[in-house]
Amino acid sequence: MSKTLKRFYIFLIGAALLWIGFLIRLGYLQWKYRNISPYDPYTQRPYLKRVVGERGSIFGRDNTVLATSMPFFRVAADPGAWSETEVKDSLKLLAEGLSRLFPDVYPKPENAYRFLHERWKSGDRHVYLLPYKLLLTYAQQKAVAELPLLRHKPGRRALVVEKITHKRSYPYGRLARATLGYLVNDSVAWRGLESAFHEVLSGEERWILVHRLPNGIEIPLEDLTEFEPQAGADVFTTIDPHLQDIVTQALENAIKRHQAKDGVAILMEVTTGEILAIANAGEEFNHAVSTLWEPGSTFKVATAAALLEAQAIQPDQRFLVPASLKVADRTLTDGHAGGSMTFTEALARSSNVAFASLCYKTFGQNPVRFYSYLERFHLLDKSGVSLYSEPKPAYIPPRSKYFNPTTLPWLAIGYNIRLTPLQILAFYNAIANEGRWLPPKLVREIRYPDGQIRVPELPLPQRIMSVQTATTLRRLLRKVVEEGTAQSIANPLYTIAGKTGTAKKVERGTYVNRYRASFVGFFPAERPRYSCIVVIDDPQEGGIYGAEVAAPVFREIADAIVFRDLQVAPRMLDPLPDRLQPTLPVMVQKRVVPLYNVLSISTPDRPETRFVRTQPNTHYVQFLPHKAQLPEAVIGMSLRSALAELESAGYAVYWRGKGPFVVRIERRSNREVLLELGDEAPF
């Protein structure tokens, strides 16, 4: 036998002996500690467990709760604290109370009585009154604590209350969720205010003494209702839930109508910079604050402001605009013939050639000067909003290697720079505020449990242009709506000032024939109270331009707000009977509102009833609540609407006569009706 083979056999024998020794040792340990639980170190002595205080809430502008944490409890009893007399006198009452509060767990009081009596006789000191997985709300826990044998008495703790978790709740569902953020697994803050103010919202951490049973259940040795860690601070925002709902509904309807990829809408208060509403399509991601987009023609107002501040042009100055502008190897056109126009007309028509040529002529030899104006306008830096996710604008610096002869003229019309919608809106808000820039404000204050109040720090307000320039721009932007690209949203009852924008999208570094439509402005134009921006990303139906896609959404938001705000509500004009807005005496609200939106007919009042009675005048259609029930509710409707409502409700319908609407209804049987048509309104 060779030496190698001998060594191999010796190695096998040695390994086998080691395994045999290991198995013998394992068997010995199992026999020796056969009666000892692996939880013995815990059962022998208590240990400390971390407990976190309740997370602070997030409130809206009107102090309504936008996000809050709901505490959930588990309750147990200590039957050893009950005397025999107490059990005889009160255990039945306790069982009846548990059956009344939790009928699914204890359908009959006898079930609870038998269970608790057996545990009391066996000497148990910790008995869960309900299944372990069943958690109670604060109100339920308080109700249990008032039951016989469980009420608190000096020197005795018959009820053990364990707080298990604080579950995050958002009462308004998905409304503004991208801005509020999320709390994953009720512990990890993700995006939005939940993330930006996580340390402030988080409750105090404390350690509580617990006792662990062999089955792994932890029994607190201190009552958490008396040993409560301090809650987190509350964050009070500027979001108005009512206005947020208006803005969100208008945006979502537009996204569906145009089959768009994405979209945002933001509403601000001009004089304070407070963000009243911020909506993102789907509320999955906060594009309004976190996504950089090329603004397109809405940026021409920044170019106009720079030209006016540099005194390079006057609003009524007339100049010749060529049909195209060639710079290096690129040619810029407007899609229409050139000609003579004033600066006011150039902005109203959104002339690319006019703005590119004027900017190139004024700042071409010194582009740093143009950038200095943009920096002063706060268009090259963050707005400072209280969210971590705001990026810095992206642009080509004038002295970088990427700066070329085409950079400046294309920058003048909204390309070669990317901004968030909020950063653009803050600039327009400054124009409405007589040239005074205000940082967008999303959080008004933070209130701590001890009563302290802290206001988050924001960039300081700053005058970014002269009052004269701001006043001129307000007049020019009003002309855009009255005579320019946004004429379709002009309203005779109040004035709007703003600018349309249509920007080509970039895919894989190349501009493609897909677009991002926008409109940004303020209202009422003569005394601005609100500023607003709407951006619709990649519309597929109903047009591609800002005037067609985004401006009507702005008008819908403005209409809904103006007629509800007494400070800006217009004076009602005398109606002209021969020019009333088209309507029928009774309508189905959800069906007629989209039609009126398309026709740019205002419907300022939206009652909560399904059916509405109408009062038309020259300028809009007023909706009044119509509380009648089917089948009588169809009186005043068109025949088509009446048929749709009645047949969907299971009625067999017949009709007679001629006329535009139903004037009378006759029941032939319980589910059979006869409609009579006529020309005279029934109301």
C-alpha positions as CSV (number, residue, x, y, z in Angstrom):
1,M,0.0,0.0,0.0
2,S,1.4,3.4,-1.0
3,K,2.1,6.2,1.5
4,T,-0.5,8.4,-0.3
5,L,-3.3,5.8,0.2
6,K,-2.4,5.4,3.8
7,R,-2.6,9.1,4.5
8,F,-6.0,9.2,2.7
9,Y,-7.4,6.4,5.0
10,I,-6.0,8.1,8.1
11,F,-7.8,11.4,7.0
12,L,-11.1,9.5,6.5
13,I,-10.9,7.8,9.9
14,G,-10.0,11.1,11.6
15,A,-12.9,12.9,10.0
16,A,-15.3,10.1,10.9
17,L,-14.2,10.3,14.6
18,L,-14.7,14.1,14.6
19,W,-18.3,13.7,13.3
20,I,-19.0,10.9,15.8
21,G,-17.7,13.1,18.6
22,F,-19.8,16.1,17.4
23,L,-23.0,14.0,17.3
24,I,-22.3,12.5,20.8
25,R,-21.8,16.1,22.2
26,L,-25.0,17.3,20.5
27,G,-27.1,14.5,21.9
28,Y,-25.7,15.1,25.3
29,L,-26.6,18.8,25.2
30,Q,-30.1,18.1,24.0
31,W,-30.6,15.6,26.8
32,K,-29.1,17.9,29.5
33,Y,-31.2,21.0,28.5
34,R,-34.3,19.1,27.4
35,N,-36.5,21.0,29.8
36,I,-35.1,24.5,29.2
37,S,-36.6,26.9,26.7
38,P,-34.4,28.9,24.3
39,Y,-36.2,32.0,25.7
40,D,-34.9,31.3,29.2
41,P,-32.5,34.3,29.2
42,Y,-35.5,36.5,28.7
43,T,-37.9,34.6,31.0
44,Q,-35.3,34.9,33.8
45,R,-35.1,38.7,33.6
46,P,-36.8,41.5,31.8
47,Y,-35.1,43.5,29.1
48,L,-35.5,46.9,27.4
49,K,-37.3,47.4,24.1
50,R,-37.4,50.5,21.9
51,V,-40.7,52.3,21.7
52,V,-41.3,55.3,19.3
53,G,-43.7,58.1,20.0
54,E,-46.6,59.0,17.6
55,R,-45.5,60.5,14.4
56,G,-46.6,64.1,13.9
57,S,-49.4,65.0,11.5
58,I,-49.4,67.1,8.3
59,F,-52.2,69.8,8.1
60,G,-53.6,71.8,5.3
61,R,-54.0,75.6,5.0
62,D,-57.4,75.4,6.8
63,N,-56.0,73.0,9.5
64,T,-57.6,70.0,8.0
65,V,-55.6,66.8,8.4
66,L,-53.7,65.7,5.3
67,A,-51.7,63.0,6.9
68,T,-51.8,61.5,10.4
69,S,-50.7,58.5,12.4
70,M,-53.4,56.3,14.0
71,P,-52.3,54.4,17.1
72,F,-53.3,50.8,17.4
73,F,-53.3,48.8,20.7
74,R,-53.4,45.3,22.0
75,V,-54.9,44.7,25.4
76,A,-54.5,42.0,28.0
77,A,-55.8,41.4,31.5
78,D,-54.2,40.3,34.7
79,P,-56.8,37.9,36.3
80,G,-54.6,37.6,39.4
81,A,-55.6,41.1,40.3
82,W,-59.2,40.0,40.7
83,S,-60.6,38.9,44.0
84,E,-63.1,36.0,44.3
85,T,-65.8,38.5,45.3
86,E,-65.1,40.7,42.2
87,V,-65.2,37.7,39.9
88,K,-68.5,36.6,41.4
89,D,-70.0,40.1,41.1
90,S,-68.5,41.5,37.9
91,L,-67.1,38.9,35.6
92,K,-70.5,38.4,34.0
93,L,-70.7,42.2,33.3
94,L,-67.2,42.1,31.8
95,A,-68.2,39.3,29.5
96,E,-71.3,41.1,28.4
97,G,-69.3,44.2,27.7
98,L,-66.7,42.3,25.6
99,S,-69.5,40.6,23.6
100,R,-71.2,44.0,23.0
101,L,-67.9,45.6,21.8
102,F,-66.6,42.6,19.8
103,P,-69.5,40.5,18.6
104,D,-67.4,38.7,16.0
105,V,-65.0,37.5,18.7
106,Y,-67.6,36.8,21.4
107,P,-71.0,36.1,19.7
108,K,-72.3,35.2,23.1
109,P,-71.3,36.6,26.5
110,E,-71.1,33.0,27.8
111,N,-68.1,32.4,25.6
112,A,-66.1,35.3,27.1
113,Y,-67.3,34.4,30.6
114,R,-66.2,30.8,30.3
115,F,-62.8,31.8,28.8
116,L,-61.9,34.4,31.5
117,H,-63.2,32.3,34.4
118,E,-61.0,29.3,33.4
119,R,-57.9,31.6,33.1
120,W,-58.7,33.1,36.5
121,K,-59.0,29.7,38.1
122,S,-55.7,28.5,36.6
123,G,-53.9,31.5,38.0
124,D,-52.8,33.1,34.8
125,R,-51.3,36.6,35.2
126,H,-51.4,37.7,31.6
127,V,-54.4,36.9,29.4
128,Y,-55.1,38.5,26.0
129,L,-58.7,39.5,25.9
130,L,-58.9,39.3,22.1
131,P,-57.0,37.3,19.4
132,Y,-53.3,38.3,19.3
133,K,-53.5,39.7,15.7
134,L,-56.6,41.9,16.5
135,L,-55.4,45.5,17.1
136,L,-57.7,48.1,18.6
137,T,-58.1,51.8,17.8
138,Y,-57.7,54.4,20.5
139,A,-61.5,54.6,21.0
140,Q,-61.9,50.8,21.3
141,Q,-59.0,50.6,23.8
142,K,-60.6,53.4,25.9
143,A,-64.0,51.5,25.8
144,V,-62.3,48.3,27.0
145,A,-60.6,50.2,29.8
146,E,-64.0,51.3,31.1
147,L,-65.4,47.7,31.5
148,P,-65.8,46.2,35.0
149,L,-62.8,44.5,36.5
150,L,-60.6,46.4,34.0
151,R,-61.0,49.9,35.3
152,H,-57.9,51.4,36.8
153,K,-57.6,51.4,40.6
154,P,-54.8,52.7,42.8
155,G,-52.3,50.0,43.5
156,R,-53.7,47.6,40.9
157,R,-53.3,47.2,37.2
158,A,-55.8,44.7,35.9
159,L,-55.6,46.0,32.3
160,V,-52.3,45.8,30.4
161,V,-52.3,48.1,27.3
162,E,-49.7,47.5,24.6
163,K,-49.3,50.1,21.8
164,I,-48.2,48.1,18.8
165,T,-47.8,50.6,15.9
166,H,-48.8,54.0,14.5
167,K,-50.3,53.4,11.1
168,R,-50.1,56.3,8.7
169,S,-53.4,57.5,7.3
170,Y,-54.1,60.0,4.4
171,P,-57.8,61.1,4.8
172,Y,-57.9,62.6,1.3
173,G,-56.6,59.5,-0.4
174,R,-54.3,60.3,-3.4
175,L,-55.0,64.0,-3.3
176,A,-51.5,65.7,-3.4
177,R,-49.8,62.4,-2.4
178,A,-46.7,63.1,-4.5
179,T,-46.3,66.3,-2.5
180,L,-47.1,64.8,0.9
181,G,-44.9,61.7,0.3
182,Y,-45.2,58.2,1.7
183,L,-44.4,56.3,4.9
184,V,-43.3,52.8,3.8
185,N,-44.1,50.2,6.4
186,D,-45.0,53.0,8.8
187,S,-41.3,53.7,9.4
188,V,-39.4,54.7,6.2
189,A,-40.2,58.1,4.9
190,W,-40.2,58.3,1.1
191,R,-40.5,61.5,-1.0
192,G,-42.4,64.6,-0.4
193,L,-43.0,66.3,3.0
194,E,-42.8,63.0,4.8
195,S,-39.1,62.7,3.8
196,A,-38.2,66.4,3.9
197,F,-39.5,66.7,7.5
198,H,-38.9,63.2,8.6
199,E,-36.8,64.1,11.7
200,V,-39.3,66.7,12.7
201,L,-42.3,64.5,12.3
202,S,-40.7,61.5,14.0
203,G,-41.7,60.8,17.6
204,E,-39.4,60.5,20.5
205,E,-37.6,57.1,21.1
206,R,-37.9,55.6,24.6
207,W,-37.1,52.2,26.1
208,I,-39.6,50.2,28.0
209,L,-39.1,47.1,30.2
210,V,-40.7,44.0,28.7
211,H,-40.9,40.3,29.6
212,R,-40.7,37.7,26.9
213,L,-42.6,34.4,27.1
214,P,-41.3,31.1,25.6
215,N,-43.7,31.5,22.7
216,G,-42.0,34.8,21.7
217,I,-44.8,37.1,22.9
218,E,-43.4,40.2,24.7
219,I,-45.3,41.4,27.7
220,P,-44.7,45.1,28.7
221,L,-44.1,45.6,32.4
222,E,-45.2,49.2,32.1
223,D,-48.5,50.6,30.9
224,L,-47.9,52.4,27.6
225,T,-50.9,54.7,28.3
226,E,-48.9,56.1,31.2
227,F,-45.4,55.7,29.8
228,E,-45.9,57.5,26.4
229,P,-42.9,58.7,24.4
230,Q,-43.3,62.3,23.2
231,A,-45.0,62.6,19.8
232,G,-43.4,64.2,16.8
233,A,-44.1,67.8,15.7
234,D,-47.0,68.7,13.4
235,V,-46.3,70.3,10.0
236,F,-48.8,73.0,8.8
237,T,-48.7,73.4,5.0
238,T,-50.2,76.0,2.7
239,I,-52.2,73.5,0.7
240,D,-55.9,74.2,0.5
241,P,-57.7,70.9,0.1
242,H,-60.7,72.5,-1.7
243,L,-58.4,74.3,-4.2
244,Q,-56.3,71.2,-4.5
245,D,-59.3,69.2,-5.5
246,I,-60.3,71.8,-8.1
247,V,-56.8,71.8,-9.6
248,T,-56.5,68.0,-9.5
249,Q,-59.8,67.4,-11.2
250,A,-59.1,69.9,-14.0
251,L,-55.7,68.3,-14.6
252,E,-56.9,64.7,-14.6
253,N,-59.8,65.5,-16.9
254,A,-57.3,67.1,-19.4
255,I,-54.9,64.2,-19.2
256,K,-57.7,61.8,-20.1
257,R,-59.2,64.1,-22.8
258,H,-55.9,64.5,-24.5
259,Q,-54.5,61.0,-23.7
260,A,-51.4,62.6,-22.4
261,K,-48.4,60.9,-20.9
262,D,-48.1,63.2,-17.9
263,G,-49.0,66.6,-16.6
264,V,-48.8,69.1,-13.7
265,A,-50.7,72.1,-12.4
266,I,-49.7,74.5,-9.6
267,L,-51.7,77.3,-8.0
268,M,-49.9,80.0,-5.9
269,E,-51.1,83.1,-4.0
270,V,-49.4,86.1,-5.6
271,T,-48.7,88.3,-2.6
272,T,-47.4,85.6,-0.3
273,G,-45.9,83.0,-2.6
274,E,-47.9,80.3,-0.8
275,I,-48.5,77.1,-2.8
276,L,-52.3,76.5,-2.6
277,A,-52.4,73.4,-4.8
278,I,-49.9,71.3,-6.5
279,A,-51.2,68.4,-8.7
280,N,-49.3,65.7,-10.6
281,A,-51.0,63.3,-13.0
282,G,-51.4,60.0,-11.2
283,E,-49.6,61.4,-8.1
284,E,-46.8,58.9,-8.5
285,F,-44.0,61.4,-8.8
286,N,-43.7,65.1,-8.1
287,H,-42.8,66.4,-11.6
288,A,-44.0,69.9,-10.6
289,V,-41.1,70.3,-8.2
290,S,-38.6,67.6,-9.2
291,T,-38.5,67.3,-13.0
292,L,-36.6,69.7,-15.3
293,W,-38.3,70.4,-18.6
294,E,-37.5,72.8,-21.4
295,P,-40.1,75.5,-21.0
296,G,-40.5,76.6,-24.7
297,S,-42.3,79.8,-25.4
298,T,-43.3,80.5,-21.8
299,F,-39.6,81.4,-21.4
300,K,-39.9,84.3,-23.9
301,V,-41.3,86.4,-21.1
302,A,-37.9,86.1,-19.3
303,T,-36.3,87.3,-22.5
304,A,-38.8,90.1,-22.8
305,A,-38.0,91.1,-19.2
306,A,-34.3,91.2,-19.9
307,L,-34.8,93.3,-23.1
308,L,-37.0,95.7,-21.2
309,E,-34.6,96.0,-18.3
310,A,-31.7,96.6,-20.7
311,Q,-33.9,99.3,-22.4
312,A,-33.2,97.6,-25.7
313,I,-36.9,97.8,-26.8
314,Q,-40.2,99.5,-26.1
315,P,-43.6,97.8,-26.0
316,D,-45.0,99.8,-28.9
317,Q,-41.7,100.0,-30.9
318,R,-42.2,98.6,-34.4
319,F,-39.5,96.6,-36.1
320,L,-39.2,94.2,-39.1
321,V,-39.3,90.5,-38.4
322,P,-37.9,88.3,-41.2
323,A,-39.6,85.1,-42.1
324,S,-36.6,83.1,-40.8
325,L,-33.4,83.5,-38.9
326,K,-30.2,81.6,-39.9
327,V,-27.6,81.2,-37.2
328,A,-24.5,79.1,-38.1
329,D,-25.9,75.9,-39.6
330,R,-29.4,76.2,-38.1
331,T,-32.5,78.1,-39.3
332,L,-35.3,79.3,-37.1
333,T,-38.8,80.0,-38.5
334,D,-42.2,80.9,-37.2
335,G,-44.3,78.9,-39.6
336,H,-45.7,82.1,-41.1
337,A,-44.5,85.0,-43.2
338,G,-42.5,87.8,-41.5
339,G,-43.3,91.4,-41.5
340,S,-43.5,94.6,-39.4
341,M,-44.8,94.2,-35.8
342,T,-44.5,95.8,-32.4
343,F,-42.9,94.2,-29.4
344,T,-46.3,93.7,-27.9
345,E,-47.5,91.9,-31.1
346,A,-44.4,89.8,-31.2
347,L,-45.2,88.4,-27.7
348,A,-48.9,88.1,-28.4
349,R,-48.1,86.0,-31.6
350,S,-45.2,84.2,-29.8
351,S,-42.8,84.9,-32.6
352,N,-39.7,82.8,-32.4
353,V,-37.8,84.8,-34.9
354,A,-38.6,88.1,-33.2
355,F,-37.3,87.1,-29.8
356,A,-34.3,85.1,-31.0
357,S,-33.2,88.0,-33.3
358,L,-33.7,90.7,-30.6
359,C,-31.9,88.7,-28.0
360,Y,-29.0,87.9,-30.4
361,K,-28.8,91.5,-31.5
362,T,-28.8,92.9,-27.9
363,F,-26.7,90.3,-26.1
364,G,-24.9,88.4,-28.8
365,Q,-21.6,90.1,-28.2
366,N,-21.9,89.8,-24.4
367,P,-24.1,86.7,-23.5
368,V,-22.9,86.9,-19.9
369,R,-25.0,90.0,-19.6
370,F,-28.2,88.1,-20.6
371,Y,-27.3,85.3,-18.1
372,S,-26.9,87.9,-15.4
373,Y,-30.5,88.9,-16.0
374,L,-31.6,85.3,-15.8
375,E,-29.7,84.9,-12.5
376,R,-31.4,88.0,-11.1
377,F,-34.7,86.5,-12.2
378,H,-34.0,83.4,-10.1
379,L,-34.1,81.2,-13.2
380,L,-30.6,79.8,-12.8
381,D,-31.0,78.5,-9.3
382,K,-33.4,76.5,-7.1
383,S,-36.5,78.2,-5.8
384,G,-35.9,77.0,-2.3
385,V,-39.2,75.2,-1.8
386,S,-39.1,73.0,1.3
387,L,-38.6,69.7,-0.5
388,Y,-35.4,67.8,-0.9
389,S,-36.2,66.7,-4.5
390,E,-35.9,70.1,-6.1
391,P,-33.1,70.1,-8.7
392,K,-31.0,73.1,-9.9
393,P,-31.9,74.4,-13.4
394,A,-29.8,72.9,-16.2
395,Y,-28.4,75.2,-18.8
396,I,-25.3,75.8,-20.9
397,P,-23.0,78.4,-19.3
398,P,-21.7,81.1,-21.6
399,R,-18.0,80.2,-21.1
400,S,-18.4,76.5,-21.3
401,K,-17.1,74.4,-24.2
402,Y,-20.7,73.5,-25.2
403,F,-21.7,77.1,-25.7
404,N,-21.9,77.9,-29.5
405,P,-23.4,80.6,-31.7
406,T,-26.9,79.0,-31.6
407,T,-27.1,78.7,-27.8
408,L,-28.2,82.2,-27.1
409,P,-31.0,82.6,-29.8
410,W,-32.4,79.2,-29.0
411,L,-32.2,80.0,-25.3
412,A,-34.2,83.2,-25.9
413,I,-37.2,81.1,-27.0
414,G,-37.1,78.5,-24.2
415,Y,-34.6,75.8,-25.4
416,N,-31.1,75.1,-24.1
417,I,-32.4,75.5,-20.5
418,R,-34.4,73.2,-18.3
419,L,-36.5,74.3,-15.4
420,T,-39.1,72.8,-13.1
421,P,-42.7,74.1,-13.5
422,L,-42.5,75.6,-10.0
423,Q,-39.4,77.6,-10.9
424,I,-41.1,79.0,-14.0
425,L,-44.2,79.8,-12.0
426,A,-42.2,81.7,-9.3
427,F,-40.9,84.0,-12.0
428,Y,-44.3,84.8,-13.4
429,N,-45.6,85.2,-9.8
430,A,-42.9,87.9,-9.4
431,I,-44.3,89.8,-12.5
432,A,-47.8,89.6,-10.9
433,N,-46.3,90.9,-7.6
434,E,-44.9,94.1,-9.2
435,G,-41.5,92.6,-9.8
436,R,-40.9,91.2,-6.3
437,W,-39.8,87.6,-6.2
438,L,-41.0,85.4,-3.4
439,P,-39.8,81.9,-2.6
440,P,-42.5,79.4,-3.1
441,K,-43.9,78.6,0.3
442,L,-45.2,75.1,1.0
443,V,-44.9,74.9,4.9
444,R,-46.2,77.7,7.0
445,E,-45.0,76.5,10.4
446,I,-44.0,73.6,12.5
447,R,-45.6,73.1,15.9
448,Y,-43.9,71.0,18.6
449,P,-45.8,69.1,21.4
450,D,-44.3,71.5,24.0
451,G,-46.0,74.5,22.3
452,Q,-43.0,75.8,20.4
453,I,-43.5,77.1,16.9
454,R,-40.8,77.2,14.2
455,V,-41.1,78.7,10.7
456,P,-38.9,77.0,8.1
457,E,-36.2,79.2,6.6
458,L,-36.6,80.2,3.0
459,P,-34.6,82.4,0.7
460,L,-35.3,86.1,1.2
461,P,-37.8,87.9,-1.0
462,Q,-36.1,90.0,-3.6
463,R,-36.9,92.7,-6.2
464,I,-35.9,91.1,-9.5
465,M,-37.1,93.8,-11.9
466,S,-38.4,97.3,-11.8
467,V,-42.0,98.1,-11.1
468,Q,-42.2,99.6,-14.6
469,T,-41.0,96.5,-16.3
470,A,-43.4,94.3,-14.3
471,T,-46.3,96.6,-15.1
472,T,-45.4,96.5,-18.8
473,L,-45.1,92.7,-18.8
474,R,-48.5,92.4,-17.1
475,R,-50.0,94.5,-19.9
476,L,-48.2,92.5,-22.6
477,L,-49.4,89.2,-21.1
478,R,-52.9,90.4,-20.9
479,K,-52.7,91.1,-24.7
480,V,-51.6,87.5,-25.2
481,V,-55.0,86.4,-23.9
482,E,-57.1,89.2,-25.4
483,E,-55.5,89.4,-28.9
484,G,-52.9,86.7,-29.1
485,T,-52.3,82.9,-29.0
486,A,-54.6,82.4,-25.9
487,Q,-57.7,84.2,-27.1
488,S,-59.8,81.1,-26.6
489,I,-59.6,81.5,-22.8
490,A,-60.5,85.2,-22.6
491,N,-63.4,85.7,-20.1
492,P,-65.7,88.8,-20.2
493,L,-66.2,88.6,-16.4
494,Y,-62.6,88.8,-15.3
495,T,-59.2,89.3,-16.9
496,I,-56.4,86.7,-17.4
497,A,-52.7,87.4,-18.2
498,G,-50.4,84.7,-19.3
499,K,-48.3,83.0,-22.0
500,T,-48.7,79.8,-24.0
501,G,-45.8,77.4,-24.6
502,T,-45.2,74.5,-26.9
503,A,-41.9,72.8,-26.7
504,K,-40.5,69.8,-28.6
505,K,-39.4,66.9,-26.5
506,V,-35.9,65.4,-26.5
507,E,-35.5,61.6,-26.8
508,R,-32.0,60.1,-26.8
509,G,-30.4,63.5,-27.3
510,T,-32.6,64.4,-30.4
511,Y,-35.6,66.6,-30.7
512,V,-38.6,64.6,-31.9
513,N,-42.1,65.5,-33.1
514,R,-43.7,65.1,-29.7
515,Y,-44.6,68.1,-27.6
516,R,-45.1,69.5,-24.1
517,A,-47.9,72.1,-24.0
518,S,-48.0,74.7,-21.2
519,F,-49.7,77.9,-20.1
520,V,-48.6,80.0,-17.2
521,G,-50.1,83.3,-15.9
522,F,-52.2,85.0,-13.3
523,F,-55.6,86.4,-12.6
524,P,-57.4,88.8,-12.3
525,A,-54.8,90.6,-14.5
526,E,-55.4,94.1,-13.2
527,R,-55.1,93.1,-9.5
528,P,-53.5,89.6,-9.5
529,R,-54.4,87.3,-6.6
530,Y,-53.5,83.9,-8.0
531,S,-50.8,82.6,-10.3
532,C,-51.0,79.2,-12.0
533,I,-49.1,77.0,-14.4
534,V,-50.4,74.0,-16.3
535,V,-48.1,71.6,-18.3
536,I,-49.5,68.7,-20.3
537,D,-46.8,66.3,-21.4
538,D,-47.1,64.5,-24.8
539,P,-50.8,65.1,-25.7
540,Q,-52.0,62.6,-28.3
541,E,-55.6,63.9,-28.9
542,G,-57.1,67.3,-29.3
543,G,-54.1,69.3,-30.4
544,I,-50.5,69.8,-29.3
545,Y,-50.2,73.5,-28.6
546,G,-50.4,75.3,-25.3
547,A,-53.4,77.3,-26.4
548,E,-55.3,74.1,-27.3
549,V,-54.3,71.8,-24.5
550,A,-53.0,73.7,-21.4
551,A,-54.7,77.1,-21.5
552,P,-58.3,75.6,-21.2
553,V,-57.2,73.8,-18.0
554,F,-56.0,77.1,-16.6
555,R,-59.3,78.7,-17.5
556,E,-61.3,75.9,-15.9
557,I,-59.2,76.3,-12.7
558,A,-59.5,80.1,-12.8
559,D,-63.3,80.0,-13.3
560,A,-63.8,77.7,-10.4
561,I,-61.8,79.9,-8.1
562,V,-62.9,83.3,-9.2
563,F,-66.6,82.7,-8.6
564,R,-65.9,81.3,-5.1
565,D,-63.5,84.1,-3.9
566,L,-65.4,87.2,-2.8
567,Q,-62.2,89.2,-3.1
568,V,-61.9,88.7,-6.8
569,A,-65.5,87.7,-7.8
570,P,-66.6,89.8,-10.8
571,R,-69.6,92.1,-10.8
572,M,-72.5,90.3,-12.4
573,L,-73.6,91.9,-15.7
574,D,-77.2,92.2,-16.8
575,P,-78.1,89.3,-19.0
576,L,-79.3,89.7,-22.5
577,P,-82.3,87.4,-23.0
578,D,-81.5,86.9,-26.7
579,R,-77.9,85.9,-26.0
580,L,-78.2,83.4,-23.1
581,Q,-75.8,80.6,-22.9
582,P,-77.2,77.3,-24.4
583,T,-78.8,75.0,-21.8
584,L,-81.8,72.9,-20.9
585,P,-83.9,73.3,-17.7
586,V,-82.6,70.1,-16.1
587,M,-79.3,68.3,-16.9
588,V,-77.1,65.5,-15.6
589,Q,-74.2,67.3,-14.1
590,K,-71.4,64.9,-14.8
591,R,-72.3,64.6,-18.5
592,V,-72.8,68.3,-19.3
593,V,-69.7,69.8,-17.5
594,P,-67.1,68.2,-19.9
595,L,-69.1,69.6,-22.8
596,Y,-69.3,73.1,-21.4
597,N,-65.5,72.9,-20.7
598,V,-64.8,72.1,-24.3
599,L,-67.1,75.0,-25.4
600,S,-65.4,77.4,-22.8
601,I,-68.8,78.0,-21.1
602,S,-68.3,78.6,-17.4
603,T,-70.2,76.7,-14.8
604,P,-69.1,78.3,-11.6
605,D,-71.4,76.5,-9.2
606,R,-71.2,72.7,-8.9
607,P,-73.7,71.4,-6.4
608,E,-73.3,67.8,-5.0
609,T,-76.6,66.6,-6.6
610,R,-76.5,64.3,-9.6
611,F,-79.2,66.4,-11.4
612,V,-79.1,70.1,-11.7
613,R,-81.5,72.9,-12.6
614,T,-80.0,75.6,-14.8
615,Q,-80.1,79.4,-14.8
616,P,-78.3,80.6,-17.9
617,N,-77.2,84.2,-18.6
618,T,-75.0,86.0,-21.1
619,H,-71.7,84.8,-19.7
620,Y,-72.1,81.5,-17.9
621,V,-74.6,78.8,-16.8
622,Q,-75.4,78.6,-13.1
623,F,-76.2,75.2,-11.6
624,L,-78.8,74.8,-8.8
625,P,-79.4,71.6,-6.8
626,H,-82.1,69.4,-8.2
627,K,-83.1,66.9,-5.5
628,A,-86.0,65.2,-7.3
629,Q,-85.8,61.4,-7.7
630,L,-86.4,59.2,-10.7
631,P,-88.6,59.1,-12.6
632,E,-89.8,62.6,-11.9
633,A,-86.2,64.0,-12.0
634,V,-86.2,63.8,-15.8
635,I,-88.8,66.6,-16.2
636,G,-86.9,69.4,-18.0
637,M,-84.3,67.1,-19.6
638,S,-83.9,66.3,-23.3
639,L,-85.6,63.1,-24.4
640,R,-82.2,61.5,-25.0
641,S,-80.9,62.2,-21.5
642,A,-84.3,61.2,-20.0
643,L,-84.2,57.8,-21.8
644,A,-80.6,57.2,-20.7
645,E,-81.4,57.8,-17.1
646,L,-84.7,55.9,-16.9
647,E,-83.6,52.9,-18.9
648,S,-80.4,52.5,-17.0
649,A,-82.6,52.5,-13.8
650,G,-84.8,49.7,-15.2
651,Y,-87.8,51.6,-16.4
652,A,-89.7,50.8,-19.6
653,V,-90.2,54.2,-21.3
654,Y,-92.7,55.5,-23.9
655,W,-93.1,59.1,-25.1
656,R,-95.5,61.2,-27.1
657,G,-95.6,64.8,-28.5
658,K,-92.9,67.0,-29.9
659,G,-90.5,69.5,-28.3
660,P,-86.9,69.9,-27.0
661,F,-87.6,68.6,-23.5
662,V,-89.8,66.5,-21.2
663,V,-92.6,68.6,-19.7
664,R,-94.7,66.0,-17.9
665,I,-94.4,62.4,-16.8
666,E,-97.1,59.7,-16.3
667,R,-96.6,56.5,-14.4
668,R,-98.3,53.6,-16.1
669,S,-97.1,51.0,-13.6
670,N,-94.4,50.6,-11.0
671,R,-91.6,50.3,-13.7
672,E,-93.3,51.8,-16.7
673,V,-93.6,55.5,-17.5
674,L,-94.9,57.8,-20.3
675,L,-93.0,61.0,-21.2
676,E,-94.7,64.0,-22.7
677,L,-92.6,66.3,-24.8
678,G,-93.2,70.0,-25.2
679,D,-91.8,73.5,-26.1
680,E,-92.5,75.3,-22.9
681,A,-90.2,75.0,-20.0
682,P,-91.7,73.2,-17.0
683,F,-90.1,75.6,-14.5
